[in-house]
Amino acid sequence: YGRKTPPVLIDKNATAATRALYRSLYNLSGRHILFGHQHATEYGHGWQGDTDRSDVKSVTGSHPAVIGVDFSGFTNTSLPDSIREKIKEDLQQHIAATYDRGGVTTAAWHFSNPLSAGGFYWKDTVSVPAVRYLLPGSSGHQQYKQILKTIAELANSTRGKDGQLVPMIFRPYHEFDGDWFWWGRSHCTKEEFTGLWKFTVGYLRD
């Protein structure tokens, strides 16, 4: 702390809304806490899919400041395109509604293994250690780029009532230091993981 201005974003073409969110989070850090809840407006205790509802709002009178969503459904290539598109549209509505209220959206990614069965968990004798195959020059790289394009399309088409693209905090490959996901520590080398991370950031940015 002690810095008067926040660090510079790595994307010089970041939208005004993205820069504003970044400055706001920087200014709040160290002094305030934003309460968050995963899937807050998607489902809760005894309900699912209700409009403008969350368990947090039922208890406190307002939705969480931070709401987590997941990109797993619409990036799951084993699902029919029509279902993936419906999941994407519903997700965009939740993200835009959070933005319109002045909230922050974080996006996790329970990424189903694109090269084998087993879903996002690691399953012995079923799962393929896909990280190495998603890197540039490897057999699954083109498929991975197509999946990333679906995320880019969502990011470039989710707008609030003010017409602005909604900024989101994307957090892929979470809990990477465990072994339960196919991108976990035992299923790839440090160099493979950091290579995939850097490619993912660069591809979505550029």
GUSEMI-336419 format. One record per residue (C-alpha): residue in one letter; x, z, y. Coordinates in Angstrom, 2 decimals. Layout:
<atoms>
ATOM drenti       u       w       v
ATOM      a       X       Z       Y
...
</atoms>
This chain:
<atoms>
ATOM drenti       u       w       v
ATOM      y    0.00    0.00    0.00
ATOM      g    1.05    0.07    3.62
ATOM      r    0.71   -3.71    3.82
ATOM      k   -1.47   -4.90    6.68
ATOM      t   -2.43   -8.18    5.03
ATOM      p   -3.21   -8.94    1.38
ATOM      p   -0.83  -10.99   -0.75
ATOM      v   -1.32  -14.73   -0.56
ATOM      l   -3.57  -16.33   -3.17
ATOM      i   -1.79  -18.71   -5.55
ATOM      d   -4.40  -21.39   -4.84
ATOM      k   -3.94  -22.76   -1.32
ATOM      n   -7.26  -24.59   -1.74
ATOM      a   -9.28  -21.48   -2.60
ATOM      t  -12.75  -21.54   -1.04
ATOM      a  -13.56  -19.43    1.99
ATOM      a  -15.82  -17.25   -0.17
ATOM      t  -13.00  -16.68   -2.66
ATOM      r  -10.59  -15.69    0.11
ATOM      a  -13.22  -13.38    1.59
ATOM      l  -13.81  -11.67   -1.76
ATOM      y  -10.07  -11.25   -2.26
ATOM      r   -9.62   -9.70    1.20
ATOM      s  -12.60   -7.43    0.68
ATOM      l  -11.34   -6.13   -2.66
ATOM      y   -7.89   -5.63   -1.19
ATOM      n   -9.27   -3.69    1.78
ATOM      l  -11.45   -1.50   -0.47
ATOM      s   -8.68   -0.73   -2.96
ATOM      g   -7.26    2.76   -2.86
ATOM      r  -10.15    4.06   -0.78
ATOM      h  -13.37    3.14   -2.58
ATOM      i  -14.74    2.49   -6.06
ATOM      l  -17.15   -0.30   -6.94
ATOM      f  -19.39    0.65   -9.85
ATOM      g  -19.73   -2.05  -12.51
ATOM      h  -21.68   -2.75  -15.68
ATOM      q  -21.33   -5.52  -18.26
ATOM      h  -24.39   -7.80  -18.78
ATOM      a  -26.33   -5.55  -16.40
ATOM      t  -29.07   -8.01  -15.47
ATOM      e  -29.20   -9.88  -18.80
ATOM      y  -30.46   -7.12  -21.08
ATOM      g  -30.71   -3.36  -21.34
ATOM      h  -32.39   -0.45  -23.08
ATOM      g  -35.50   -1.91  -24.70
ATOM      w  -35.61   -5.15  -22.70
ATOM      q  -33.99   -8.57  -22.43
ATOM      g  -34.35  -11.41  -19.96
ATOM      d  -36.52   -9.64  -17.37
ATOM      t  -36.26  -10.83  -13.79
ATOM      d  -34.32   -8.69  -11.29
ATOM      r  -33.89   -5.85  -13.76
ATOM      s  -31.02   -3.67  -14.90
ATOM      d  -30.82   -0.22  -16.44
ATOM      v  -28.68    0.79  -13.47
ATOM      k  -31.38   -0.29  -11.03
ATOM      s  -34.03    1.57  -13.06
ATOM      v  -32.02    4.77  -12.69
ATOM      t  -30.47    4.43   -9.21
ATOM      g  -32.67    1.95   -7.34
ATOM      s  -30.06   -0.81   -7.04
ATOM      h  -28.02   -3.09   -9.27
ATOM      p  -24.30   -2.44   -9.86
ATOM      a  -21.85   -3.72   -7.26
ATOM      v  -19.88   -5.41  -10.05
ATOM      i  -21.61   -7.20  -12.91
ATOM      g  -19.81   -8.61  -15.91
ATOM      v  -20.90  -11.77  -17.69
ATOM      d  -19.36  -13.66  -20.59
ATOM      f  -18.47  -17.32  -20.96
ATOM      s  -18.71  -17.19  -24.76
ATOM      g  -22.05  -18.92  -25.26
ATOM      f  -21.72  -22.13  -23.32
ATOM      t  -18.10  -22.70  -24.45
ATOM      n  -18.95  -22.29  -28.14
ATOM      t  -18.62  -25.85  -29.45
ATOM      s  -20.39  -24.95  -32.72
ATOM      l  -23.69  -24.60  -30.81
ATOM      p  -25.88  -27.62  -30.01
ATOM      d  -25.35  -29.05  -26.52
ATOM      s  -28.95  -28.25  -25.49
ATOM      i  -28.51  -24.55  -26.30
ATOM      r  -25.15  -24.40  -24.56
ATOM      e  -26.65  -26.00  -21.45
ATOM      k  -29.53  -23.50  -21.38
ATOM      i  -27.08  -20.60  -21.73
ATOM      k  -25.03  -22.03  -18.87
ATOM      e  -28.06  -22.44  -16.59
ATOM      d  -29.25  -18.87  -17.26
ATOM      l  -25.77  -17.53  -16.63
ATOM      q  -25.51  -19.40  -13.33
ATOM      q  -28.76  -17.82  -12.18
ATOM      h  -27.45  -14.33  -12.89
ATOM      i  -24.13  -15.06  -11.17
ATOM      a  -25.79  -16.55   -8.09
ATOM      a  -28.24  -13.63   -7.84
ATOM      t  -25.36  -11.15   -7.90
ATOM      y  -23.61  -13.09   -5.13
ATOM      d  -26.79  -13.27   -3.04
ATOM      r  -27.04   -9.46   -3.21
ATOM      g  -23.44   -9.11   -2.05
ATOM      g  -22.16   -8.19   -5.50
ATOM      v  -19.11   -9.25   -7.49
ATOM      t  -19.14  -11.12  -10.81
ATOM      t  -16.45  -10.74  -13.44
ATOM      a  -16.38  -13.20  -16.34
ATOM      a  -15.00  -12.17  -19.72
ATOM      w  -14.51  -14.76  -22.45
ATOM      h  -15.21  -13.91  -26.08
ATOM      f  -13.84  -17.34  -26.94
ATOM      s  -14.88  -18.51  -30.42
ATOM      n  -11.86  -19.89  -32.24
ATOM      p  -12.04  -23.63  -31.52
ATOM      l   -9.96  -24.53  -34.59
ATOM      s  -11.54  -22.46  -37.34
ATOM      a  -14.52  -20.42  -38.41
ATOM      g  -14.58  -16.69  -37.77
ATOM      g  -15.77  -16.62  -34.18
ATOM      f  -13.68  -14.72  -31.65
ATOM      y  -12.59  -12.02  -34.08
ATOM      w   -9.60  -12.44  -36.34
ATOM      k  -10.74  -12.73  -39.95
ATOM      d   -8.09  -12.83  -42.65
ATOM      t   -8.08  -16.00  -44.81
ATOM      v  -10.51  -17.62  -42.32
ATOM      s   -9.07  -17.57  -38.82
ATOM      v   -6.39  -19.96  -37.62
ATOM      p   -3.71  -18.60  -35.22
ATOM      a   -4.97  -21.05  -32.63
ATOM      v   -2.89  -20.03  -29.60
ATOM      r    0.09  -22.11  -30.68
ATOM      y   -2.10  -25.15  -31.31
ATOM      l   -3.77  -25.05  -27.88
ATOM      l   -0.49  -25.43  -25.99
ATOM      p    0.49  -28.75  -24.38
ATOM      g    1.70  -31.19  -26.98
ATOM      s   -0.04  -29.40  -29.86
ATOM      s   -2.91  -30.61  -32.02
ATOM      g   -5.71  -28.64  -30.32
ATOM      h   -4.60  -29.14  -26.73
ATOM      q   -7.00  -31.95  -25.79
ATOM      q   -9.92  -30.04  -27.26
ATOM      y   -8.89  -26.97  -25.27
ATOM      k   -8.84  -28.97  -22.05
ATOM      q  -12.37  -30.18  -22.75
ATOM      i  -13.52  -26.59  -23.20
ATOM      l  -11.81  -25.54  -19.96
ATOM      k  -13.63  -28.38  -18.21
ATOM      t  -16.95  -26.75  -19.08
ATOM      i  -15.77  -23.59  -17.31
ATOM      a  -14.62  -25.62  -14.33
ATOM      e  -17.99  -27.37  -14.20
ATOM      l  -19.78  -24.03  -14.08
ATOM      a  -17.46  -22.74  -11.36
ATOM      n  -17.90  -25.92   -9.32
ATOM      s  -21.69  -25.93   -9.50
ATOM      t  -22.75  -22.29   -9.14
ATOM      r  -23.92  -21.78   -5.57
ATOM      g  -25.61  -18.99   -3.69
ATOM      k  -28.57  -19.31   -1.35
ATOM      d  -26.11  -19.94    1.48
ATOM      g  -24.91  -23.09   -0.27
ATOM      q  -21.44  -21.67   -0.94
ATOM      l  -19.73  -21.86   -4.31
ATOM      v  -19.83  -18.39   -5.84
ATOM      p  -16.43  -16.76   -6.41
ATOM      m  -15.95  -15.11   -9.81
ATOM      i  -13.18  -13.04  -11.30
ATOM      f  -12.27  -14.76  -14.56
ATOM      r  -10.59  -12.54  -17.15
ATOM      p   -9.84  -14.52  -20.32
ATOM      y   -8.02  -13.28  -23.41
ATOM      h   -8.78   -9.60  -22.87
ATOM      e   -7.43   -6.88  -25.18
ATOM      f   -4.58   -9.21  -26.11
ATOM      d   -2.36   -6.31  -27.17
ATOM      g   -4.64   -5.55  -30.14
ATOM      d   -5.09   -7.50  -33.37
ATOM      w   -8.89   -7.88  -33.56
ATOM      f   -9.11  -11.19  -31.62
ATOM      w   -7.46  -14.44  -32.71
ATOM      w   -5.34  -14.41  -29.54
ATOM      g   -4.12  -10.88  -30.29
ATOM      r   -0.56   -9.65  -30.54
ATOM      s   -0.08  -10.24  -34.27
ATOM      h   -1.41  -13.80  -34.19
ATOM      c    0.91  -15.38  -31.63
ATOM      t    4.30  -14.84  -30.05
ATOM      k    4.78  -13.51  -26.55
ATOM      e    5.98  -16.94  -25.46
ATOM      e    2.94  -18.68  -26.97
ATOM      f    0.53  -16.30  -25.26
ATOM      t    2.17  -16.50  -21.85
ATOM      g    2.39  -20.27  -22.21
ATOM      l   -1.34  -20.51  -22.89
ATOM      w   -2.10  -18.14  -20.01
ATOM      k   -0.01  -20.13  -17.55
ATOM      f   -1.49  -23.43  -18.68
ATOM      t   -5.03  -22.04  -18.38
ATOM      v   -4.44  -20.78  -14.84
ATOM      g   -2.75  -23.99  -13.74
ATOM      y   -5.32  -26.30  -15.30
ATOM      l   -8.31  -24.52  -13.76
ATOM      r   -6.57  -24.22  -10.40
ATOM      d   -5.23  -27.75  -10.14
</atoms>
